[in-house]
Amino acid sequence: MFADTQRLNSPTGAKIAYHHVPAAAEARGILLISHGLAEHSRRYETFAEAMASQGFHVYAHDHRGHGETVAHEAPIGRFARRGGAEHVIADVLAMRELAAGVHPGLPIILFGHSMGGLISLNTVVTHPDKFDAVAVWNSNFNAGLAGRAAQLILKTERMFKGSDVPSGPLPKLTFGTWGRSIANRRTDFDWLSRIPEQVDKYIADPLCGFDASVSLWLDIFELTFKAPQKIYLDRLRRDMPIHLVGGGEDPATDNAKAISWLASHLKSAGFSHITTEIYPDMRHETLNEIGADEAISRFADWCKEVAAST
């Protein structure tokens, strides 16, 4: 359970901290959870328990540079000195191999929120034969020219300051901008949820809201621009089930326009099993929002369909 932190030695050298909730009903499949930037896996306990009650063995781990995971040259706020994107993907695969070994023969669904969605889709296109379905919630793969400009800013910062220090401009251009977009905001993190208690829990959590390093931001943009490319999408079977969720009041995804873009992009690439859910009033953290129970219930139904057809 989430009360106990377990450890996995990844081939990357990371000592991955993870939590496991076994299926509380007849096992249908495995759900792997990939959390977002500047947070950690313990925040997904309620979601994990809900999915376990529907027959899924759930595993949630802390990415390198986050939570309780320990890795060489990866303090809080950094994936790695070099090759961070590749390392974080390899860690997800290590978790997949662990779960598949414990529960052989069950379908495996990879779920990711925000940065975790970037990691999840990149993991699936890197290892297309290892997963049966993928869910991408509240992720922005449509960074466009603004994203390219951010990469240039980050590379300039790296040239003058190094890659292992927090970025100066990026928090202002992302978290700061998103916070200011909320009218009558109570805190700078109201963009996460309309539930004050959830926002306060995030702010009070010492493992949330930290500054990401220049290298971590560069890794994030590498993940952002890589997976949607045709050369990578072509590795996936066109009938792979893909579940997309966005919040209509989420500034991090341009009020879910980035999710709609991804759905359209995937359909144009020939993918035929795409489910897209846009919740009009939700902000960034669907799982910590008003109406989360409905979103989880609909996702559980989708996972059951995936498991039944695999």
Buried (B, 14 or more C-beta within 10 A) or exposed (E): EBEEBEBBEBEBBBBBBBBBBEBBEEBBBBBBBBBBBBBBBBBBBBBBBBBBEBBBBBBBBBBBBBBBBBBEBBEBBBBBBEBBBBBBBBBBBBBBBBBBEEBEEBBBBBBBBBBBBBBBBBBBBBBBEBBBBBBBBBBBBBBEEEBEEBBEBBEEBBEEEEBBBBBEBBBEBBBEEBBEBBEEEEBBBBBBBBBEEBBEBBEEBEBBBBBBBBBBBBBBBBBBBBBBEEEBBEEBEEEBBBBBBBBBBBBBBBBBBBBBBBBEBBEEEEBEBBBBBBBEEBBBBBBBBBBBEEBBEBBBEBBBBBBEEB
